Amino acid sequence: MIELVLTAAGSQRVRFAISPLEEVLGAVRTLLGLRRHPAHLPWLTEAPDVPELAAVLSARHYITEFLSPPPEGPETTAEAQLRAVQATPPDQVALELAMVDADLSGLPADPAAARDLLAGQLETVWHALLAPQWPRLRELLAADIAFRTRQLGSGGIASMFAGLHPQVRLVGTSVLVDVRARERLEIDSRGLLLIPAVFAWPNVGVVTVPPWQISLLYPARGVAALGTSAAAPPEALAEVLGRTRAVLLATLDRPAATTELARRHDLAPATVSAHLTALRAAGLLASERRGHRVLYRRTELGDALLSGRL
């Protein structure tokens, strides 16, 4: 059990972030058979030839923190994290690689050289596997954060933690994480970072190695839907709304942005934007700004219309 004690200062800084490199690590570990996944993702078929990175990620218990440095927030990019990896002090690299329970004899003995080699392989996997799919993955992660933020606003921190994961609970002023490790840590003024991840399922993870910010990684909501297509709208609804608007309404069972919907349905962003505006004006969609993006989701009225309950 890991106990994360929310101090007076730390409890004011419970926040969410998105980690592109965490998804890179998770995707490779999924391909290595070390993580399960609830969805069939046809694009996740084969990793590029990255033997040294694969060796590190084949570990059963510890795979380093510096390869996926805690992100600054929901807008963190893979490029920013890669720069952080490349800037990791050699002493920190050596410390963490020494903790990895895997055969790392193929890595250079010089920690700086090992770091740079692994950073290059991370970048290779990012561009080959994750970057083409990132807009859709990122929207799913942003939707999870939006959901948790609403929970936090309506029910407080206890309500949010209660729904985060079966292995996570809030008891008094402590967040208890039911994992094999045994640690008790106080959350300092940097706060606790909560990171939803597509490839975390079904487990949670905790970043506790100094000097990194203490972070809790958990499976994002709605991951199983990544491997499925939205249900086709009823024909009668398509005749009333028009086929494109009906398809968009059926698609928005989870929040998404205009650009994602345009890519998914091979439509011009301006066309999608016009249809979304009309559906929102009719009360069938709601919108919420997240950073530079606007996410749309079905309202209860939209659900009722799609299901034929109206």
C-alpha positions as a LaTeX table, in Angstrom:
\begin{tabular}{lrrr}
\hline
Residue & $x$ (\AA) & $y$ (\AA) & $z$ (\AA) \\
\hline
Met1 & 0.00 & 0.00 & 0.00 \\
Ile2 & 1.23 & 3.49 & $-0.87$ \\
Glu3 & $-0.10$ & 6.27 & 1.34 \\
Leu4 & 0.00 & 9.77 & $-0.11$ \\
Val5 & $-0.62$ & 12.26 & 2.67 \\
Leu6 & $-2.35$ & 15.44 & 1.51 \\
Thr7 & $-0.72$ & 18.20 & 3.51 \\
Ala8 & $-2.37$ & 21.61 & 3.80 \\
Ala9 & $-0.21$ & 22.91 & 0.95 \\
Gly10 & $-0.41$ & 19.76 & $-1.18$ \\
Ser11 & $-4.19$ & 19.43 & $-0.99$ \\
Gln12 & $-4.54$ & 22.76 & $-2.80$ \\
Arg13 & $-2.60$ & 21.45 & $-5.80$ \\
Val14 & $-4.39$ & 18.28 & $-6.89$ \\
Arg15 & $-4.42$ & 18.67 & $-10.66$ \\
Phe16 & $-4.60$ & 16.75 & $-13.93$ \\
Ala17 & $-2.17$ & 16.40 & $-16.81$ \\
Ile18 & $-1.69$ & 14.43 & $-20.03$ \\
Ser19 & 1.54 & 12.53 & $-20.75$ \\
Pro20 & 2.19 & 11.62 & $-24.40$ \\
Leu21 & 5.35 & 9.69 & $-23.49$ \\
Glu22 & 3.45 & 7.62 & $-20.92$ \\
Glu23 & 1.34 & 6.40 & $-23.85$ \\
Val24 & 4.52 & 5.55 & $-25.78$ \\
Leu25 & 5.78 & 3.43 & $-22.88$ \\
Gly26 & 2.37 & 1.83 & $-22.43$ \\
Ala27 & 2.01 & 0.99 & $-26.11$ \\
Val28 & 5.41 & $-0.72$ & $-26.21$ \\
Arg29 & 4.68 & $-2.66$ & $-23.02$ \\
Thr30 & 1.34 & $-3.72$ & $-24.50$ \\
Leu31 & 3.14 & $-5.04$ & $-27.58$ \\
Leu32 & 5.60 & $-6.84$ & $-25.29$ \\
Gly33 & 2.65 & $-8.58$ & $-23.63$ \\
Leu34 & 3.20 & $-6.88$ & $-20.27$ \\
Arg35 & 0.01 & $-4.83$ & $-20.31$ \\
Arg36 & $-3.45$ & $-5.94$ & $-21.25$ \\
His37 & $-5.79$ & $-3.77$ & $-23.22$ \\
Pro38 & $-9.60$ & $-3.71$ & $-23.34$ \\
Ala39 & $-9.87$ & $-2.55$ & $-26.95$ \\
His40 & $-8.64$ & $-3.97$ & $-30.22$ \\
Leu41 & $-6.63$ & $-1.18$ & $-31.80$ \\
Pro42 & $-5.80$ & $-2.22$ & $-35.38$ \\
Trp43 & $-2.99$ & 0.35 & $-35.62$ \\
Leu44 & $-1.18$ & $-1.14$ & $-32.61$ \\
Thr45 & 0.46 & $-4.03$ & $-34.43$ \\
Glu46 & 4.23 & $-3.83$ & $-34.28$ \\
Ala47 & 6.74 & $-1.54$ & $-32.63$ \\
Pro48 & 9.73 & $-0.20$ & $-34.59$ \\
Asp49 & 13.09 & $-1.83$ & $-33.94$ \\
Val50 & 14.00 & $-0.31$ & $-30.55$ \\
Pro51 & 15.81 & $-3.15$ & $-28.71$ \\
Glu52 & 17.31 & $-1.05$ & $-25.92$ \\
Leu53 & 14.03 & 0.69 & $-25.11$ \\
Ala54 & 12.23 & $-2.67$ & $-25.26$ \\
Ala55 & 14.76 & $-4.10$ & $-22.81$ \\
Val56 & 14.08 & $-1.35$ & $-20.27$ \\
Leu57 & 10.32 & $-1.70$ & $-20.72$ \\
Ser58 & 10.45 & $-5.49$ & $-20.32$ \\
Ala59 & 11.00 & $-5.02$ & $-16.58$ \\
Arg60 & 8.23 & $-6.34$ & $-14.36$ \\
His61 & 8.38 & $-3.86$ & $-11.50$ \\
Tyr62 & 10.21 & $-0.66$ & $-12.41$ \\
Ile63 & 10.78 & 0.96 & $-15.80$ \\
Thr64 & 12.24 & 4.39 & $-14.83$ \\
Glu65 & 10.60 & 7.77 & $-14.41$ \\
Phe66 & 12.89 & 9.85 & $-16.61$ \\
Leu67 & 11.59 & 8.18 & $-19.80$ \\
Ser68 & 8.18 & 9.71 & $-19.09$ \\
Pro69 & 8.80 & 12.83 & $-16.99$ \\
Pro70 & 5.68 & 14.17 & $-15.24$ \\
Pro71 & 3.96 & 16.58 & $-17.64$ \\
Glu72 & 3.25 & 20.20 & $-16.83$ \\
Gly73 & $-0.46$ & 19.95 & $-17.57$ \\
Pro74 & $-3.12$ & 18.87 & $-20.10$ \\
Glu75 & $-1.39$ & 20.74 & $-22.94$ \\
Thr76 & 2.03 & 19.08 & $-22.60$ \\
Thr77 & 3.42 & 17.86 & $-25.93$ \\
Ala78 & 5.59 & 14.88 & $-26.77$ \\
Glu79 & 8.26 & 17.29 & $-28.01$ \\
Ala80 & 8.39 & 19.04 & $-24.63$ \\
Gln81 & 8.67 & 15.74 & $-22.79$ \\
Leu82 & 11.39 & 14.51 & $-25.13$ \\
Arg83 & 13.39 & 17.65 & $-24.38$ \\
Ala84 & 12.95 & 16.92 & $-20.68$ \\
Val85 & 14.21 & 13.37 & $-21.18$ \\
Gln86 & 17.28 & 14.65 & $-23.02$ \\
Ala87 & 17.95 & 17.13 & $-20.20$ \\
Thr88 & 17.85 & 14.51 & $-17.41$ \\
Pro89 & 21.10 & 14.67 & $-15.40$ \\
Pro90 & 23.31 & 11.60 & $-15.99$ \\
Asp91 & 23.37 & 10.82 & $-12.25$ \\
Gln92 & 19.55 & 10.57 & $-12.22$ \\
Val93 & 19.63 & 8.35 & $-15.32$ \\
Ala94 & 22.19 & 6.04 & $-13.68$ \\
Leu95 & 20.16 & 5.88 & $-10.46$ \\
Glu96 & 16.95 & 4.92 & $-12.21$ \\
Leu97 & 18.47 & 2.46 & $-14.68$ \\
Ala98 & 20.11 & 0.67 & $-11.74$ \\
Met99 & 16.61 & 0.09 & $-10.30$ \\
Val100 & 15.25 & $-1.53$ & $-13.49$ \\
Asp101 & 14.73 & $-5.28$ & $-13.01$ \\
Ala102 & 15.73 & $-6.29$ & $-16.54$ \\
Asp103 & 18.85 & $-7.13$ & $-18.54$ \\
Leu104 & 20.23 & $-3.78$ & $-19.69$ \\
Ser105 & 23.61 & $-5.04$ & $-20.85$ \\
Gly106 & 22.87 & $-3.73$ & $-24.35$ \\
Leu107 & 22.81 & $-0.13$ & $-23.14$ \\
Pro108 & 25.92 & 2.07 & $-23.24$ \\
Ala109 & 27.74 & 2.18 & $-19.92$ \\
Asp110 & 27.80 & 5.99 & $-20.02$ \\
Pro111 & 24.48 & 7.22 & $-18.56$ \\
Ala112 & 24.34 & 10.27 & $-20.86$ \\
Ala113 & 24.84 & 8.06 & $-23.93$ \\
Ala114 & 22.20 & 5.62 & $-22.68$ \\
Arg115 & 19.80 & 8.49 & $-22.08$ \\
Asp116 & 20.28 & 9.91 & $-25.57$ \\
Leu117 & 19.89 & 6.48 & $-27.19$ \\
Leu118 & 16.64 & 5.82 & $-25.32$ \\
Ala119 & 15.34 & 9.33 & $-26.07$ \\
Gly120 & 15.92 & 8.72 & $-29.78$ \\
Gln121 & 14.06 & 5.43 & $-29.63$ \\
Leu122 & 11.17 & 7.04 & $-27.74$ \\
Glu123 & 10.92 & 9.60 & $-30.53$ \\
Thr124 & 10.95 & 6.84 & $-33.15$ \\
Val125 & 8.07 & 5.00 & $-31.49$ \\
Trp126 & 6.14 & 8.24 & $-31.00$ \\
His127 & 6.24 & 9.11 & $-34.70$ \\
Ala128 & 5.64 & 5.55 & $-35.90$ \\
Leu129 & 2.82 & 4.50 & $-33.56$ \\
Leu130 & 1.33 & 7.27 & $-31.46$ \\
Ala131 & 1.56 & 10.55 & $-33.37$ \\
Pro132 & $-0.86$ & 9.49 & $-36.17$ \\
Gln133 & $-3.45$ & 8.46 & $-33.55$ \\
Trp134 & $-2.75$ & 11.19 & $-31.03$ \\
Pro135 & $-5.65$ & 13.56 & $-31.83$ \\
Arg136 & $-8.19$ & 10.86 & $-31.00$ \\
Leu137 & $-6.26$ & 9.57 & $-27.97$ \\
Arg138 & $-5.77$ & 13.08 & $-26.68$ \\
Glu139 & $-9.46$ & 13.91 & $-26.94$ \\
Leu140 & $-10.29$ & 10.79 & $-24.94$ \\
Leu141 & $-7.82$ & 11.81 & $-22.23$ \\
Ala142 & $-9.18$ & 15.38 & $-22.23$ \\
Ala143 & $-12.71$ & 14.01 & $-21.90$ \\
Asp144 & $-11.64$ & 11.98 & $-18.87$ \\
Ile145 & $-10.16$ & 15.09 & $-17.26$ \\
Ala146 & $-13.34$ & 17.05 & $-17.99$ \\
Phe147 & $-15.41$ & 14.32 & $-16.32$ \\
Arg148 & $-13.17$ & 14.18 & $-13.23$ \\
Thr149 & $-13.15$ & 17.98 & $-12.98$ \\
Arg150 & $-16.96$ & 18.00 & $-12.97$ \\
Gln151 & $-16.89$ & 15.36 & $-10.23$ \\
Leu152 & $-14.48$ & 17.49 & $-8.23$ \\
Gly153 & $-16.70$ & 20.53 & $-8.61$ \\
Ser154 & $-19.96$ & 18.81 & $-7.74$ \\
Gly155 & $-18.91$ & 16.30 & $-5.07$ \\
Gly156 & $-15.50$ & 17.41 & $-3.88$ \\
Ile157 & $-12.21$ & 15.57 & $-3.76$ \\
Ala158 & $-13.65$ & 12.53 & $-1.99$ \\
Ser159 & $-16.20$ & 11.98 & $-4.75$ \\
Met160 & $-13.55$ & 12.31 & $-7.44$ \\
Phe161 & $-11.17$ & 9.82 & $-5.83$ \\
Ala162 & $-14.02$ & 7.37 & $-5.13$ \\
Gly163 & $-14.60$ & 6.96 & $-8.86$ \\
Leu164 & $-10.99$ & 7.06 & $-10.01$ \\
His165 & $-10.04$ & 3.38 & $-9.68$ \\
Pro166 & $-10.94$ & 0.42 & $-7.40$ \\
Gln167 & $-7.39$ & 0.44 & $-6.00$ \\
Val168 & $-7.54$ & 4.13 & $-5.02$ \\
Arg169 & $-9.45$ & 5.64 & $-2.10$ \\
Leu170 & $-9.35$ & 8.69 & 0.10 \\
Val171 & $-9.24$ & 8.02 & 3.83 \\
Gly172 & $-9.10$ & 11.16 & 5.94 \\
Thr173 & $-6.33$ & 13.26 & 4.46 \\
Ser174 & $-4.53$ & 10.35 & 2.79 \\
Val175 & $-4.87$ & 8.89 & $-0.69$ \\
Leu176 & $-4.36$ & 5.13 & $-0.37$ \\
Val177 & $-3.19$ & 3.23 & $-3.44$ \\
Asp178 & $-3.47$ & $-0.55$ & $-3.17$ \\
Val179 & $-0.26$ & $-1.73$ & $-4.87$ \\
Arg180 & 2.59 & $-4.05$ & $-3.88$ \\
Ala181 & 4.97 & $-1.26$ & $-2.81$ \\
Arg182 & 4.95 & 0.01 & 0.78 \\
Glu183 & 5.57 & 3.75 & 1.13 \\
Arg184 & 4.20 & 6.73 & 3.01 \\
Leu185 & 4.84 & 10.07 & 1.34 \\
Glu186 & 3.72 & 13.60 & 2.07 \\
Ile187 & 2.47 & 15.62 & $-0.90$ \\
Asp188 & 4.57 & 18.78 & $-0.92$ \\
Ser189 & 3.67 & 22.21 & $-2.27$ \\
Arg190 & 3.96 & 20.91 & $-5.84$ \\
Gly191 & 0.79 & 18.92 & $-5.17$ \\
Leu192 & $-0.43$ & 15.61 & $-6.54$ \\
Leu193 & $-0.49$ & 15.11 & $-10.31$ \\
Leu194 & $-3.25$ & 12.85 & $-11.70$ \\
Ile195 & $-2.50$ & 11.41 & $-15.15$ \\
Pro196 & $-5.15$ & 9.46 & $-17.12$ \\
Ala197 & $-3.61$ & 6.99 & $-19.56$ \\
Val198 & $-4.97$ & 4.95 & $-22.44$ \\
Phe199 & $-2.55$ & 2.07 & $-21.91$ \\
Ala200 & $-2.66$ & 1.96 & $-18.10$ \\
Trp201 & $-5.63$ & $-0.43$ & $-17.99$ \\
Pro202 & $-6.33$ & $-2.24$ & $-15.72$ \\
Asn203 & $-3.71$ & $-0.99$ & $-13.25$ \\
Val204 & $-2.68$ & 2.17 & $-11.48$ \\
Gly205 & 0.86 & 3.44 & $-11.01$ \\
Val206 & 2.52 & 5.91 & $-8.68$ \\
Val207 & 5.59 & 8.03 & $-9.37$ \\
Thr208 & 7.48 & 8.34 & $-6.08$ \\
Val209 & 11.17 & 8.57 & $-7.05$ \\
Pro210 & 12.75 & 11.97 & $-6.24$ \\
Pro211 & 13.07 & 14.57 & $-7.63$ \\
Trp212 & 9.98 & 13.96 & $-9.78$ \\
Gln213 & 6.61 & 15.31 & $-8.68$ \\
Ile214 & 4.49 & 12.63 & $-7.02$ \\
Ser215 & 2.02 & 11.45 & $-9.64$ \\
Leu216 & $-0.80$ & 8.93 & $-9.86$ \\
Leu217 & $-1.45$ & 7.26 & $-13.22$ \\
Tyr218 & $-4.82$ & 5.64 & $-13.79$ \\
Pro219 & $-6.81$ & 4.16 & $-16.72$ \\
Ala220 & $-8.79$ & 6.75 & $-18.66$ \\
Arg221 & $-12.53$ & 6.33 & $-19.10$ \\
Gly222 & $-13.90$ & 5.16 & $-22.44$ \\
Val223 & $-10.80$ & 3.34 & $-23.69$ \\
Ala224 & $-12.82$ & 0.34 & $-24.86$ \\
Ala225 & $-14.67$ & 2.61 & $-27.30$ \\
Leu226 & $-11.44$ & 3.30 & $-29.19$ \\
Gly227 & $-11.71$ & $-0.02$ & $-30.95$ \\
Thr228 & $-15.32$ & 0.43 & $-31.99$ \\
Ser229 & $-17.19$ & 2.65 & $-34.38$ \\
Ala230 & $-20.10$ & 4.78 & $-33.31$ \\
Ala231 & $-23.45$ & 3.15 & $-33.83$ \\
Ala232 & $-25.23$ & 4.23 & $-36.99$ \\
Pro233 & $-28.06$ & 6.67 & $-36.26$ \\
Pro234 & $-31.63$ & 5.51 & $-36.82$ \\
Glu235 & $-32.72$ & 6.07 & $-40.41$ \\
Ala236 & $-35.77$ & 8.05 & $-39.29$ \\
Leu237 & $-33.54$ & 10.40 & $-37.31$ \\
Ala238 & $-31.24$ & 10.88 & $-40.30$ \\
Glu239 & $-34.25$ & 11.84 & $-42.41$ \\
Val240 & $-35.27$ & 14.51 & $-39.87$ \\
Leu241 & $-31.86$ & 15.96 & $-38.95$ \\
Gly242 & $-29.96$ & 15.14 & $-42.09$ \\
Arg243 & $-27.49$ & 12.26 & $-42.25$ \\
Thr244 & $-24.38$ & 14.23 & $-41.29$ \\
Arg245 & $-25.96$ & 15.80 & $-38.22$ \\
Ala246 & $-27.42$ & 12.45 & $-37.16$ \\
Val247 & $-24.00$ & 10.76 & $-37.53$ \\
Leu248 & $-22.32$ & 13.49 & $-35.48$ \\
Leu249 & $-24.97$ & 13.18 & $-32.78$ \\
Ala250 & $-24.44$ & 9.39 & $-32.66$ \\
Thr251 & $-20.67$ & 9.85 & $-32.50$ \\
Leu252 & $-20.72$ & 12.18 & $-29.52$ \\
Asp253 & $-21.27$ & 9.55 & $-26.82$ \\
Arg254 & $-18.00$ & 10.97 & $-25.49$ \\
Pro255 & $-16.72$ & 14.53 & $-25.83$ \\
Ala256 & $-14.78$ & 15.41 & $-28.97$ \\
Ala257 & $-13.52$ & 18.49 & $-30.75$ \\
Thr258 & $-14.36$ & 19.74 & $-34.23$ \\
Thr259 & $-11.02$ & 18.72 & $-35.72$ \\
Glu260 & $-11.27$ & 15.16 & $-34.40$ \\
Leu261 & $-14.79$ & 14.76 & $-35.76$ \\
Ala262 & $-13.72$ & 16.17 & $-39.12$ \\
Arg263 & $-10.87$ & 13.64 & $-39.40$ \\
Arg264 & $-13.01$ & 10.74 & $-38.25$ \\
His265 & $-15.79$ & 11.41 & $-40.75$ \\
Asp266 & $-13.68$ & 12.84 & $-43.57$ \\
Leu267 & $-15.44$ & 16.19 & $-43.51$ \\
Ala268 & $-14.23$ & 19.77 & $-43.70$ \\
Pro269 & $-13.82$ & 21.33 & $-40.24$ \\
Ala270 & $-16.03$ & 24.26 & $-41.27$ \\
Thr271 & $-18.81$ & 21.85 & $-42.24$ \\
Val272 & $-18.57$ & 20.00 & $-38.92$ \\
Ser273 & $-18.51$ & 23.29 & $-37.01$ \\
Ala274 & $-21.71$ & 24.48 & $-38.70$ \\
His275 & $-23.53$ & 21.22 & $-37.89$ \\
Leu276 & $-22.31$ & 21.22 & $-34.28$ \\
Thr277 & $-23.49$ & 24.80 & $-33.84$ \\
Ala278 & $-26.95$ & 23.87 & $-35.10$ \\
Leu279 & $-27.17$ & 20.80 & $-32.85$ \\
Arg280 & $-26.07$ & 22.83 & $-29.84$ \\
Ala281 & $-28.63$ & 25.53 & $-30.61$ \\
Ala282 & $-31.32$ & 22.83 & $-30.61$ \\
Gly283 & $-30.20$ & 21.68 & $-27.14$ \\
Leu284 & $-28.92$ & 18.31 & $-28.39$ \\
Leu285 & $-25.26$ & 19.09 & $-27.65$ \\
Ala286 & $-23.37$ & 20.96 & $-24.96$ \\
Ser287 & $-19.89$ & 22.41 & $-25.30$ \\
Glu288 & $-17.03$ & 23.04 & $-22.89$ \\
Arg289 & $-13.74$ & 24.82 & $-23.49$ \\
Arg290 & $-10.60$ & 22.89 & $-22.52$ \\
Gly291 & $-7.49$ & 24.96 & $-23.13$ \\
His292 & $-7.48$ & 25.96 & $-26.78$ \\
Arg293 & $-10.13$ & 23.41 & $-27.78$ \\
Val294 & $-13.89$ & 23.23 & $-27.47$ \\
Leu295 & $-15.28$ & 19.78 & $-26.67$ \\
Tyr296 & $-18.83$ & 18.85 & $-27.66$ \\
Arg297 & $-20.94$ & 16.14 & $-26.03$ \\
Arg298 & $-24.53$ & 14.94 & $-26.21$ \\
Thr299 & $-27.01$ & 16.31 & $-23.71$ \\
Glu300 & $-29.73$ & 14.26 & $-22.03$ \\
Leu301 & $-32.08$ & 15.59 & $-24.70$ \\
Gly302 & $-29.69$ & 14.36 & $-27.39$ \\
Asp303 & $-29.49$ & 10.94 & $-25.72$ \\
Ala304 & $-33.25$ & 10.71 & $-25.57$ \\
Leu305 & $-33.68$ & 11.70 & $-29.22$ \\
Leu306 & $-31.04$ & 9.22 & $-30.40$ \\
Ser307 & $-32.54$ & 6.36 & $-28.39$ \\
Gly308 & $-36.07$ & 7.08 & $-29.62$ \\
Arg309 & $-37.38$ & 8.02 & $-26.18$ \\
Leu310 & $-38.84$ & 11.30 & $-27.46$ \\
\hline
\end{tabular}
